[in-house]
């Protein structure tokens, strides 16, 4: 599942994000969603989230569809 729709993303989900510094290379970082930062329902580059470790990036792939 891709990360372009806000309705598909919940705190506690395991996701792959692209950090701002990795946008050119497309390197993915795996983590658990803590906060959803994008207010709009969709975003073409992925919904921006904060992971539990504090990193911020745009969701590229969702690994889990259940929230905690």
C-alpha positions as CSV (number, residue, x, y, z in Angstrom):
1,X,0.0,0.0,0.0
2,X,1.4,3.4,-0.9
3,X,1.5,6.4,1.5
4,X,-0.4,9.0,-0.5
5,X,-3.7,8.7,1.3
6,X,-3.9,10.1,4.9
7,X,-6.9,7.7,5.7
8,X,-4.5,4.7,5.3
9,X,-2.0,5.9,7.9
10,X,-2.4,5.7,11.7
11,X,0.0,6.0,14.7
12,X,1.6,2.7,15.5
13,X,1.9,1.5,11.9
14,X,5.2,0.2,10.5
15,X,6.1,2.2,7.4
16,X,9.0,3.1,5.0
17,X,9.7,6.8,4.7
18,X,12.0,8.9,2.6
19,X,13.8,11.5,4.8
20,X,14.4,15.0,3.3
21,X,18.2,14.4,3.0
22,X,17.5,11.1,1.1
23,X,15.0,12.4,-1.4
24,X,17.6,12.5,-4.2
25,X,18.7,8.9,-3.7
26,X,15.3,7.5,-2.6
27,X,16.8,5.7,0.4
28,X,14.0,4.3,2.6
29,X,14.0,4.4,6.4
30,X,11.7,1.9,8.3
31,X,10.0,3.0,11.5
32,X,6.8,3.3,13.5
33,X,4.5,6.3,13.0
34,X,4.1,8.6,16.0
35,X,2.4,11.6,14.4
36,X,0.9,12.5,11.1
37,X,2.1,15.9,10.0
38,X,0.2,16.4,6.7
39,X,-3.2,17.9,7.1
40,X,-4.6,17.3,3.6
41,X,-6.3,14.0,2.6
42,X,-3.8,13.1,0.0
43,X,-0.3,14.2,-1.1
44,X,1.4,13.1,-4.4
45,X,4.8,12.6,-2.8
46,X,3.4,10.8,0.3
47,X,2.0,11.8,3.7
48,X,4.5,13.4,6.0
49,X,4.9,11.7,9.3
50,X,7.1,11.7,12.4
51,X,8.5,8.3,13.5
52,X,8.8,7.3,17.2
53,X,12.5,8.0,17.0
54,X,11.9,11.6,15.9
55,X,12.7,11.3,12.2
56,X,10.4,13.1,9.8
57,X,9.7,12.0,6.2
58,X,7.1,11.1,3.6
59,X,5.5,7.6,3.6
60,X,6.4,5.5,0.6
61,X,5.3,2.1,1.7
62,X,3.0,0.8,4.5
63,X,3.9,-2.5,6.1
64,X,1.1,-2.8,8.6
65,X,-2.6,-1.9,8.3
66,X,-3.4,-2.1,12.0
67,X,-2.9,0.6,14.6
68,X,-1.9,0.0,18.1
